Amino acid sequence: MTQAPEPTVKPTLAEPKFGFNRYSERLNGRAAMLGFILALIIEYTSHEGLLTWLGLI
């Protein structure tokens, strides 16, 4: 059985501006890490949980 030939030219596609792309996932991960560290700092300095500090409990 013969294989199909490989294309000689491969298209160069631009990175999508919306949706799941590397930039948005990296930015989302950095924001999540920053939020987690800030929550730990708030709990350490106030000696209360984050939900208590926000007045939810």
CYANA upper distance limits for C-alpha pairs under 8 A (distance plus 0.5 A):
 15 GLU  CA     21 ASN  CA      7.69
 16 PRO  CA     21 ASN  CA      7.11
 17 LYS  CA     21 ASN  CA      8.13
 19 GLY  CA     24 SER  CA      8.19
 20 PHE  CA     24 SER  CA      7.15
 20 PHE  CA     25 GLU  CA      7.17
 21 ASN  CA     25 GLU  CA      6.72
 22 ARG  CA     26 ARG  CA      6.54
 23 TYR  CA     27 LEU  CA      6.63
 24 SER  CA     28 ASN  CA      6.51
 25 GLU  CA     29 GLY  CA      6.60
 26 ARG  CA     30 ARG  CA      6.74
 27 LEU  CA     31 ALA  CA      6.70
 28 ASN  CA     32 ALA  CA      6.69
 29 GLY  CA     33 MET  CA      6.74
 30 ARG  CA     34 LEU  CA      6.66
 31 ALA  CA     35 GLY  CA      6.61
 32 ALA  CA     36 PHE  CA      6.65
 33 MET  CA     37 ILE  CA      6.75
 34 LEU  CA     38 LEU  CA      6.65
 35 GLY  CA     39 ALA  CA      6.62
 36 PHE  CA     40 LEU  CA      6.83
 37 ILE  CA     41 ILE  CA      6.73
 38 LEU  CA     42 ILE  CA      6.65
 39 ALA  CA     43 GLU  CA      6.72
 39 ALA  CA     50 LEU  CA      7.05
 40 LEU  CA     44 TYR  CA      6.58
 41 ILE  CA     45 THR  CA      6.59
 42 ILE  CA     46 SER  CA      6.42
 42 ILE  CA     47 HIS  CA      8.46
 42 ILE  CA     50 LEU  CA      7.49
 43 GLU  CA     47 HIS  CA      5.93
 43 GLU  CA     48 GLU  CA      5.88
 43 GLU  CA     49 GLY  CA      5.89
 43 GLU  CA     50 LEU  CA      6.53
 44 TYR  CA     48 GLU  CA      8.10
 46 SER  CA     53 TRP  CA      8.31
 48 GLU  CA     52 THR  CA      6.73
 48 GLU  CA     53 TRP  CA      6.75
 49 GLY  CA     53 TRP  CA      6.64
 50 LEU  CA     54 LEU  CA      6.65
 51 LEU  CA     55 GLY  CA      6.73
 51 LEU  CA     56 LEU  CA      5.77
 51 LEU  CA     57 ILE  CA      6.46
 52 THR  CA     56 LEU  CA      6.30
 52 THR  CA     57 ILE  CA      5.57
